[in-house]
Amino acid sequence: MDNAQIQEREGFQEIGAKDEHIYVLDKRHGKSNKKPNDTRSTPISIFWLKSKGYLYSGPVLSIDEFIELQEGKKSTTAKTQKSKPTDLYCPIVIDTEFTGYTGESAENWTETTSKPSTEPPPTSKTITVQAKFIDEESGAIYHHPDAKDVIPNYHQVARHPEMADGFAPMTHLKAHSIDCKLTRNPRLNKPNRKPDLPILEFALIGHFLLAELYRITTGDYRGDVDKLVRSKNDKNGIIKMGRRLVAQTFNGNGQVLSRALMPWVIEIDSHQFQVALSFIDTCAIHGKASYAKLCKNSGVKLNYKANFNKKEISRMDKMYTERPKDYDDYALGDLEVYKALMGNLDKYKVIYKSLGIEEFFEPPRLTIGATVANIFRSKLLQTLGLTQKEEKKLIEYLQHGTAAHLKKFKTTTAVYLAKIDGGRCRNNKATASSVTKLLADIDIKGCYGNGLRHQDYPVGRPSIIDYPIDSDINEYQTLRKFLKKYRKDLVPGLWMARVSVKDKTLIKYIQDFLVSWIPPRTPSKLPAGAKYEDTDWFTEDNIGTIKVYHQDIQLAVITHEFLEWLEHTCSKHQRKELLDNLIVITAAIYPKSEECKTFAEFEEKVANHKGKNTTSLDVKRGKTTITKREQECKAWFRLNIGDLLINALLAERAKYDKKDPLEGPLNELYKLNINTLYGDMVSPFFDIGNVIVGNNITARARAMAWYMEKGLNGYQTITDGCIFDPNRIITARNNRTLTAQALTQTDKPEYKPYFKNTTLSGKNKVEYILTGKNSGERVDKIKKSGMVTA
């Protein structure tokens, strides 16, 4: 079947003069691009002069117009263009349909079936590629070359044009009567080579583009893409396959360009361009939300997303022939990504306005973390009475508490402050291999959210205590001496320290409250700053290892919560041992005596500060001494995060009914922003993050988890949850006091006299637990697995 037959079968019509024809879909498969009673299609914008993220302006209707602009001639459609353009942009939404099951045994393959080891795994094959320019109302479907391998009687049943040229967007350009040709030129890949052709940047838009990248290219063009995926040379451009797809090029000016130059030349109407690829991947724009959830939150209705269930989606090769209309509707429905981006943009305009910060509005970023960081920064500017032009000044006030700043201390122990410890994850009963009892799963309600609401946020430079990192003669302070000297200046929630036991010392009284950190070999390489914004997982190579030791403590974080634990749960012997044997390796403090009551007072102190940093050398044989004195301004000011932003977000969320189809999306977005702000505070990637704030929030959660774990005699603890037996709650026996050490060793016979087991009710045995759902269903039967949770 040739292209003309395919177009006739699909409903394509050729409109206009021979040299201006354009394919549009008739009413059988989508909305026509034709105006009523018009014999020509409505013009759409394919090429654009300006790009700011995923927003495009300055549409050009022809390549000739772009050339005229380059030559300084007057333009009729790009009136706002003031300077000569050097780049041209072609944003296009891309998606594919594919099957993972091919070959003779495909019929018997399921998600849960294990294939015999002698058989090769099923090969994933692409069936169709869908494409749509951002100015188009509906897109088009093209057969992938793989389709011939998986669709029986392909030439008889094929109903779409074929993808050609090795790069899917080329096929869509040609379908719109663009006279274009793509060729490879390997010399364009030479290191540090500056382009001598204007750049045409294809901005590929999609949800989870990692699944599409190798399906929209074929042959040598796929090979060129693969080289950039595997490349480590970000000066020439790389494609990073993290959680989302990102292209990056570091230019000579220290800037990061979100694109990668390809060794490809595209010729359009006899004009040549070098091709660049960029990616607008929406898979992190609402955290881990699916495409359907993103569209719902953004107010975009998907009419055909439910056409297929999960099993049917896994066999799209069969759906193509058995249910052709459902297949086509489903495939084209996946091209609403740009509409979702614009819908999300509109929703955030509402959010900014509701918070009174519309003058600071910035389009949402491609990650929810970056979007919420912008909101927090804007609210800070407004609250402090600063303008958007003063943002740089605000960042300077905040930078000294960020992980990116602290990791620059490569030669001192202050670099250890750049790490934020996470939640408690602990097996409290390591010897219990199975349980056949009624178990309950308890969670700390709003663990991080409530912690964030009550947390203060400092503006200013923290005071840091540190020592040379590679010296053997550092005279560290014991915890007792540290507290004696600085306790009066320690503001709860606004200080932290990292402590270790003295060298070659094991503590006598065991504990499992403090968590040790074994840092990587080069702590200054901890991932931090905007460069690592897309880092989605860590390994021991770049953040080290976390361990809980009973008789050793290494670089453990201590905060106000530790002092509460030390003074109220430890025996006097354990307290004395920790005070005298823990040494403070480094600490960061916002001293109470340096606090300013108003932001105006803070700015005045910064502006009028007269301190000097000095270094003196006193040369004496065998006792030469270098004395350094640092007198940077340590004034600081604080705001409560709840009052600043969280309470307002909660109040606005309450205005929208989550069950209402129109109001639900905003209810969901406000919730998402609240939850994400905690992540921003503890993230090392944002300039509004603060390691002292982050470590205090997580330390507070770890402390609560420890009390929950020990108080309920739990089996295991994960961040804010604990599983426990409601009939084996630990209480003190007779007049004894339960101490931290005893609670760490409840499985040892010598500590049995200290406590007894009782029930959660205090008297009668707990026979069942209500689920907490509307029905109040009882859970009182032991399942075969041996575990019941409620």
N, C-alpha and C positions, 0 to 999 in steps of 0.2 A: 504494500500500500504506500503510494507516494504522499508527499506532504499535502498536495491539493486534496486528495481523498480524505486524509486525516482531518484536514481543516473543515471539509464539508460535513464529515461525520460528527465532529465535535461542535459544529455550529459557528465556525469562524466565518467572517465576511470580510472581503477586501474592499476597503473604502477609499475613495478619492482617486486622484490622478496616479499614473503609473509610478512616477518618481516620489510620490508622497503617500503611498498606500500604508495602511496600518491595520493590524488585525484586532478586532474586538469580538467579544462573546455576544451571541444573541440571547434572547430571553430564556432559552432552554437551560442555560448553565450559569447565568449570572446577569447582572445589570449591564446594559449596553453603555458604552461611552458616548453614544450619539445623543445629541440634543433632539427634542421633538421636531419632526418635519425638517431635519437637517440631513444632508447627504454626506456630511463629513463628521469625523469623530471630534469630540471636545479635546483641544490640545492639553497635554499633560506635561509637567516639568520633569525632565529626566536628569538634567545637569544643573548644578548649582555653583555659585561663585564663592560662597562663604559657608563655613561650618564652625559651630560652637557646640562641641559635644555632639548631641544627636539632633540639634536644631540647625536648619539650613535656611539660607536667605540668598537673594540675588539669583533667581532662576534665569537660565538662558535657554532660548528655544532652539538654538542651533550652535554648532561648533564655530561657524563663521562669525557669530556674534562674539564669542569668546576671543577669537583672533582679533576682531576689531577692537575689543577692550584692551588687549595686550598691546596693540599698535597705537592706542590712545585715541581711537575714533569714538564718536558719540554713540551711546547705546540707547535703544528705545525701551528695553525691558528691564534693565538693571540700573535704574536711575540713581540708586543710592551708592553705587560703587564709586569711591573717591580715588583709589589708587589702582594701578595696573595689576590685574590678578596674575598669579604665577601658577596656581593650582586650580583644578576643576574637580568637583565632587559628584559622584553618582551613588546616592544611597538607594539600596534595594533590599527588600525583605526576602529572605531565602528560607526554604524549608524542604525537607525530603520525606518520602515514605519508603520504608524498606522492610525486609523480612530477615529474620535471623535463622530461618529454617529452610535449607535447600538440600538437595541430594535425594537419594533413593529412600532413606529412612526418615525423611522430613515429616511424613504423615504421622509417625508414631512418637515424634519428639514432643515433649512438654516441658514446662519450666521445672517440674519436679522429677523428671526422669533422668536417670544416670545412664549415659551411653556407654556401651562396652569400650574398654580401653583400646581395643584393636581398631575401632572406627574413628575416623577423624571428626573433630567437632564440626558442627554446622557452620557454613560460611554465610556471613551476612551479605546480602545483595540489595542494591538500591533499585527501586522500581520507578519512581518518578521524582522529579525536582519541581518545586513550585516557586514562582518568583512574582514579585509585585513591586513596582516603583512606589515611593511614598506618596506620590500625587495621584496614584491610580485608585479607582473605586474597587476593582476586583482584579485578581491576578490571573496567572496562566499556569498550566501544567505541561510539563515536558517529560518524555520518556528518557530515562537514564539508559546508557548502553547495556547495563547489567540486566535490564528488563527482559531482554531476549533470552537470557539464561533461565529465568524463573517463571515466565508466563507462558503456559502452553499455547501453541498456535498463535504466537505473538503477532505475526504479520496479518492474521485475519481479525484479531480482536483489538489491536492497538488503535487508540482513538485520539492520541495527542501527537503534536510534533516531537521530533527527537532533539535531545540536547546534543549540541555539537561544539566544536572548537576547543574542547578540553577545559572550558571554564563556563559554568552555567549562565552567569549574567550576560555573556556574549550572545547566547541564544535568545534571551529576552530582548536585548537591544535590537537584534535583527528582526524579531517579531514586530518591533515598532518602527521598522523601515529605516533603521540607522545603518548607513553604509559603513561597516567596520570590519576590521581584520586583526587578529591577534597572532603575534609571532614571539618566539623566544630569542633572547640575545644574552647568552651567558656572560659576556664581558661586562654587562651592567652589574654583575655581582661582585666585581673586584673590590677588595677592602678599601674603605675610605674614599671611594669614588663619588664625586659630586655629580648629581644628575645634570645632563646637558639638554634634556628635553623637559617641557612642562609636565607636571604630574597630573594624572587622572586617578583619583583615589576612589576605589570602590568600597563604600561603607556597607558591609554585609550585616544585616539586621536580622536577629532571630532569637529564639528562646532556647538556651542550651546549645550554642553553636558548636560545641565540641563534637556533637553527634553528626553535624552536617559538613564539617570542614573537608573531610576526605571523600565526601560523596558529591560535592559540587565541582570537583576537579577530576580529571582523568589523565592518564599517560604521563608525559614529561612534566605537564603542569602540576600534577599531583606530586611528582617527585620534587619540584621546586618548593612547593609548600612544605613537604616533609623535611627538607633541608633546614628550613627556618624554624620548624618545630623542634628539631634536634640541636640547632645551633646554640652556642653559649655566647656568641659575639653580639652583644646588644648594641654595639656601635654601628653595625651594618643592618640591624633590624632582626628581631626574633618574634616568633609566635609562641606565646606561653599558654599551655593547656593546664590551667589551675582549675579552680571551681568553675570559672567561666573563661571564655576565650579572649585573649588580649594580645594585641600587637604592640611592640615597643621598639623605639629607636632612640638611642641617646646621642644627641648631636654634640658638636664641639663646644657649644655654649653652656653645657651642663643641663640642658633642657631635655625632657622626655617627650618624644612625639608618639602619639598613639596610633602608629601605623608602621608598616614594614614595606620597603621597596622591593618589588619583584623584578626578576630579569626578563620582563615581558614588555613588549611594545605594542600598543594598540593604535591602529591607524583608523581615523574617522574622517570621512570626506577629505582624504588626502593629507590630513594633518596628523602628526605623530605625537604620542604621549608615552611616558613611562608609567607603568601601572603600579599603584600602591594599594595595599589591602589594610583596611581597618575593620574592627568588629564592634558592633553594638549588641552585646549579649545581655538579655534582660533576666537571666536566670537568678541573679542575686539582687534584683531591684527591690524586691519585697522579702529579702532573706531567702528562705528555702521554698518559697511559694511556687506551686506548679504554674504552668501557662494558663490553665483554666482559672486558678485562684487569682493570678495577676490580673487577668482580664476582668474578673468579677469585681475585684477591689478598685479597678480603674474605670468601672462603668461601661465596659464593652461586653455586649451580649454575644455569646457563641451559640449559634443555633444547631450546630451539627457535631459538637464535641462528644456527645453521647451516642453517636451512631454505632460505635463499636465498643465491645468490652475488652478487657485486658487480653483475653485469649485470642480474640479476633484480630486485635492490633498486632499480635505476634505473627499472624499469618496474612499480612496485607497482600501477598501475592494471590491468595485465593479470593480475598475481598475485591480485588481489582476486577476480576472476571465475573464473580458471582453476584456482586452488588455494586455495579458501576456507578450509579448515581450517588449512593451513600459514600462511596470511595471519593468521588470527585468533590462532593460537598465538604467532606471531612478534610481533605487535603487543602482545599482553598481556605477553609476556616482557620487553618494554622498560620495564615498570612496576616492576621490582625495585630501583629506585634507592634507596629508603629502607632496604630490607633490606641493601643494600651499605653504606650509611652506618653502620648498626648493626653489621654484621659488621666493618667497618673499626675502629669504636670498640672492639670486643672484642679485635681484634688488637693495638691500641695499648695496651690494658691489660696484655697479655702483655709487650710491649716495655718499658713503664715498670717493670713488676715485675722483668724480667730485668736491668735496669740499677740496680735498688735504689732507684728514685725514685717508687714507687707513691704515696707520700704527697703528691707534687706533681702527681698526674695531672690533666691537662686534656683534654677531648674534642678529637680531631683537628679542625683547621681545614679550611676549604674549599680551601686551597692547601697543597701539600706544604711549601713554604718556611716558612709560618707554623707549621705543625705541628712541623717539625724545630727551628725557633727556640725553641719552647716546651720541647722536650726538652733542648736545650743549656742554656737558662736554668735549668731544673730541676736539671740535673746540676751546674751552677755553684753553685746554692744549697746543694745537698747537700754538695758537696766543700768549700765554704768554711764549712760549719757554720751556715748561715743558714736561717731558717724561711721558709715561704711568705709570711708577713706582712712579712718583711723584703725582699721582692722590690723594692720601691721604692728601698730603700737601695742594693741591688746595681745597679739601673739608673742611679742617680746616679753610682756609681763608674765605670760604663762609658760614660756618655753623651758624654764629652768626646772620645772617639775615633770617634764616629759621623758619617756624612755629614750627617745631619739637624742636628747641632750645628755642624759646621764651616761649613755653608753660611749660617749666621747671621752670619758675619763679612763683612758686606756691604761694609764700607769698607776692608778690609785684604786683602792678598794671601793670607791664610790660607784664603780661600774657595776657592782653587784646590786645596786639599787634599781637598775633598769628592768629587772625581772619582776613581774607580778605573779604571785602564786595563785593557783586555782582552788577549787573546792575540795572538800574532804572526800576521799574514796577509800573506804577501809573495810576489810574483812575482820570483824570483831570476834568471830569465833572460828578461827582457822582450823580447828580440829573437827568441826561439825561438817560431815560430808553429805548428810541428807536429813530431812525433817518430815515427820508425819503428824504434824500438829496444826492447829488453827493458827495462822499467822496474820498479822495486820501490817499494812503498809501506811506509814504516816508521813506527811509532807509538811514542811514549814511554809505556811501560806505567805505568798509574796516575798519569799526569802530575800532576793536581791532587790526587788522593786521597793520594798519597805526600807531596806537598808539604804538604798539610794535616796529616798525621800528625806531621811533624817541625817544625811551626810552633808557636811559643810564642804564648800569648794573654795580653795584659796587662790588669790591673785597676788603674785609676788614671788620672790626668790626664797627657797628654803635654805636653812643653814645645814651644812653637811659636815659630818665628822668622817674623815677617811685617813688612810695611811698608804705608803708606797706598797704596791701590790706584790712586788717580787722581793721584798726585804725579809730577812730572818730576824731582825732586831726590833720589830715593831713592839712597842709597849702598850698593848691594848688595855682599855679599862675593863674591870670586871663589871658585871651588871649592877652589883651593889654600889660601886663608886659612880657609875653612870647615873643611876637614879638619885643618889645623894646630891650630885652636882646639878642635874637638870630637871628633876621631877617637877619642880614648881613651874617650869616653862613648857611642860608637855601638855598640849591641848588634846583631849580625847578625839580620835579620828583624824588628827592632823600631824601625826609623827609615826615613824617606823624605824626599826633597826634590824640588822641581820647579825645574829649571834651564833657562836660556836663554843663547844667545850674546849678547854685548854688542850694544847697538843698532847697526844698520847695519853689522854685521860678518859676513863670510862666512868660514867656516873653510877653511883650505887643504887639510888632509888629510881626505878625505871618509870618511863612516861611514854605516852603516845599522843600527846597533845601537839607538840611542836613537830613540824615537818622539815626534814633536811633537804637541802638542794646541793647537788653536785654539779657545778657549772661546767659549760663546755670549755675546751682548752683555751679558746679565745673569747672571753665574755664580751669584748667590745664588738663582736660580730653578731650579737643578738639581733634578730630581725626587728627593726623599729623604723618608724617614719613612713611617709607616703609611698616611698619606693616599694615597700613590702605590703601595700594595702591589699593586694590580692593573694597574699600567702594564706593558704587555707588549712595547713596542717604543719606540725613541727616534728622534728626527730631529735634524738639525743644529741645529734651532731650540732644543732644550732641553739638549743635551749638547755641542754643538760638533762639530768635525771632527778626525779623527786622520790624520796624514800622516807619511811617512818622507822627510825631506829629506837630501840628501847633504852640503850645505854650510851648512845652517841648522838650528838646534835651538831650539824654542820650548816652554817649559813641559813639558819631558820629565821623566818620573819617574826618579829614580835611587835605588838601594838598594845593599845589600851586593854584589849580583850585578854591578852596574855597576862597582864598585871592583875586583872580581876581573877583569872584562874589561879594564878600563883598565890594570891593572898587569901582566897576563899575556899579552895579545894585541896591545896597541897598541905601535907603535914609540915610541922615546923622543921623537921629534919630535911625533908625534900626541898622546902623553900630555901633553907640556908645553903644547901648544896648547890642549887641553881644560881642563887645570888652570887656565890663566891667562885663558882666554876665556869659560868658562862662569861665569855668575853665579847665585847661589842666590836665587831669587825668594821662596821660602817653604820651610819645613822643619818636620817634626814628629818629635820624638825622645823615647824613653823612656830618659833618661840612666842609664848603668850606675851612676854614683855615687849615684843616688837609689833604687836597687832595694832592696826589702825581701825578706828570706829567707823570711818567713812571712806569712800573711794577718793574723795577730794583730798582728805588728809594724806592718804597713801600717795597720791600723785605729787603732792607738795613735798613730801619727804624724799621721794625719788628725785625730783627736780633739784632740790636744795642739798642733796647729800654731799658731804665734803670728805668722805673717807678716801684713803689711799692704800693701794696694794704695794707692799715693800718686801724686798729680799736683802738680807745682810749676810756677809761672810766674815766670820771671826776665825782667823788662822792661828792655830796653836798646835805645836808639834804633838801629834797623837790625839788631839782633841779639837780638830777643826770642826766648826759648827756653822751650818747654814740655817738661818732663821727666816721663815716666811710669814708675813702677816697679811691677811686678806681682809679688807674692809668694804666689800661691796654692800650696797644698801640691802638690808634684810627686812625692811618694813613689808607688811603684808595686810591684806584685807580679805574678808570671807563673806560668801553668800551661801544661804542654805539652798541645796539643789531642789528640794521640794517646793519651796517658795518661789524659786527662780523659774521653774518650768514644769516639774512633774505634776503639781497640784492643778495647774492650768490645763494640762493635757487630760488629766482625769476628769475635770469638770466639763471640758468640751466633748469628751467621749460619751459622757452620760447623756448628752443632748440627742444622741443618735441611737435609734432602736436597731440592735444588731439583727433582728429578725425581719426588719423592713427591707424589701429589695432595693429601695432607693437610698435609705439611710445606712444600711448595713456596711457598705464599703468604707464609709468614713469612720464608723465605729471600729472596724477592723484596723484601719490605718492608724488611728490614734493609739490603739493598743500596741500595734507594732512599733510605733515610735517610742512609747514608754519603755517597752522591753529592750529596745535596741540601745537606749541611752546608757544603760548599765554597761553593755558591751563596749561602748565608746569610751567610757571612763576607765575601763581596765585594759583597753586595747593599746598596744605600743605604736599604733600606726597613725594616730590623729593628734593634731597640735593642741586640741582641747583636753586630751587625756592627761592624767596626773598619777604617777606611780604611787604616791603616798595615799591619795584618795582610793585608788584601785586596790591597793594592798589592805587598806582598812575595811573596805567593803567585803572583800573575800575572807579576811581574817574573822570578821564578825560572823559570817555564814559558817566558817569552819568551827568556830567556838560553839555556836548553837547546835551544829550537827554533833559535836563531841558530847555535849550535855544530853542531847536526845539519845545518842547511841548508848552512853553509859547509864543514864537514868532509866531507860526502858530495857536494858540488857539486850540490845539489838544484835541481830546476826550480821548485818552489813549496812553501811552508810554510803550513799552516793549523793554528794552535794547538799541537797535539801530534803532527802528522803531516807527513811530507815524502815527495815522490816524487823518485826519483833513478835515474840510470843506473849499475848495479853495475859497469860496465866503464869508467867515467870518474870515478873517485874522485881528488880532488886530494891530492897530496903534495908536499912541498918538493923542489926540485931541488938536487942536490949539497949544499953546506953552507949553503944559504940558509935563512932563517927566514920562515915565512908569518906575516904580520901582518894585523891587522884591515883595514887599508886595502887591501892587496893582494887579500884575499878578497872585498872589495866590488867589485873591478874585474877579475874574472877574464876578462871578455870583451874587455879592451883589450890591444892588441899589446905595449905597453911593459911589461906585467906577466907576459907569457908566460915570460920567463927565470926567474921566481921559482918556478914550480911545473911539475909534470908530471902527466899522467893515468895512473892505474893501475887495476887491477881490485880488486874487493872482497876477492878471495881473496889478492891480493898478487902472484900469478904468472899463472896460467892465466885465459883469458877465461871469463867466466861465461856458459854456454850456456843454462841453465835454472834455475828457482828452484822449490823445493817450496812448495806452497801453505800448508803448516802444518796442514792438516786431517788427519784420521785416515788418509785414503787416501794422503797424501803425493803428490798428483797433480802431475805436472810441468807447468810453464808455459814453453813454449819455441817457441810459434808466434805469429807476428805477425798479429794480427787485421786485418781490412780497415780498421778505424778508425785503425790506425797506432799503437795503444797497448795494451800488455799490462801489467797490474799483478799483483802477487802479494802 
